[in-house]
Amino acid sequence: HHCALINPASLIPFNSPQVAARDVCDQLKVLFSSTSPSLLHLEKFFGRAAAGSQHRHTAPLIQQLFVNFVLFSDGGHTVAKEAVQAMMQESSTNGLSALLAGVEYRLNRYGLMDVKALSRLRTMQESLQKQ
């Protein structure tokens, strides 16, 4: 009588929040490793994110992680304007504006804002105002 080993990951349904989060995390790793992310990278990321946002709590987290990517990655500056356009497909102008304002507040409050992040944040805010 043999006891079969079960991979715990195989017990998680494919459409579970854990699988969606892992997929989004993998896409973020691809974005962070790219020194010049393209519109294709963004489309792939948001395609995966849309699948993950079936779970009501994941969409805001995904957007927050993506804003952090734009602000702090080496290649984020190349897609700051396109990022806003991509995020607008999943959020309202007011929702995205509030997200960016919240990020700005937290970075300033904790002394984490630097010139690079501020410049990218301003680019995103200006692009949003043009929407």
N, C-alpha and C positions, 0 to 999 in steps of 0.2 A: 504494500500500500504506500504510494508515493504522494507526498504533499506538493502540489504544484505551486511554484512561486508566481505571484501575480504582481505585475507592474502597477503601482498605485495610479500612475498617470492614465493607464488604460481604463480605469474606473470613472474618470471624469468625462462627462458627455462632451462631444465635439463642440457644441454651441454654448458651453458653459462660460461664465465670466473668467475663470482661470485660463482656459484655452485662449479666449479673446485677448486677455491681458498679456499672455506669453507671446502671442502673435504680434501685438502692437509693440511690445518690448523689443522683439527681434527686428521689427521695421525701424524702430528708433536707433538701434545699434547700427543698422545699415546707414541711416542718415548721418549719425555722428561720425562714422568712419569715412564718409565722403567729404573731401575738402571742397568740392563744388557740387552740392546737390542740385538736381535739375527738377523741372516740372514733373518729369516722369517719376522721380523719387517721391515727390509730394503726392501725386495721384495714387501711387502704390500704397503709401502710408495711409492716406485717407480712405482708400478702398478697404484696407484691413480695419481701419478704425470704424468705418461705417458698419462693418460686420460685428465688431465688438460693441458698438453702441446700442445694440438691441437690448442690452442690459442697462436700465435707466441710470445707474450710478456711474457707468464707465465713461460716458461722453464728456462730462466736465473734466474728469481726470485726464483723458486723452488730450483734450485741448490744452490743459495746463502743462502737460509734459511736452507738447509740441511747441508751445510758447517758450518754454525753457530751452528747447533745442535751438530755436531761432536766436534767442538772446545770448546763449553761452557757447554754442559750437563754433568751430573754425569756419564752417561754411554757411552758417545761418544768415549772414548778411546778404548772400547771393539770392536768397528766396524770401526775404522778409515781406515784400509786397505780395508775392504770389501766395504766401502763407495765409495772409488775410483773406484773399479771394477763396482759397480752398476751405478755410474755416467758416466762411460765410455760408457755405452749403449746409453746414451742420448747426449753425447758430444764427440768432438774430443780431442786428447791428447793436442793439442795446446790451444783449448778453455778452457779445465779444468786447464791447467797450468796457463793460463792468469787469470782465476778466482781466483786460489789460490794465485798467486802473488799480485793481487789486494786486496784480503783480508789481506794479510800480510802487504802491504803498508798502508792500512787504519788503521789497528790495531796499527802499529808502529807510524804512523803520529799523531794519537789522544791519544797515551799513554795508549791504552787498552790491549796491548799484555802482557800476564802473562806467567809464566813458563809452566803451564798446556796447554794453548792454543798453545804456540810455539811448544811444544813437539808433540802435535797432528797434527799441521800443517806440521811439518817436516815429520812425519810418512806418511801423505797423499802425500806430495811431493815425498818422496822416493818411495812410492808404485807406483806413477804415472810414475816415471822414469823407473821402471822395466816393464812397460806395453809395 
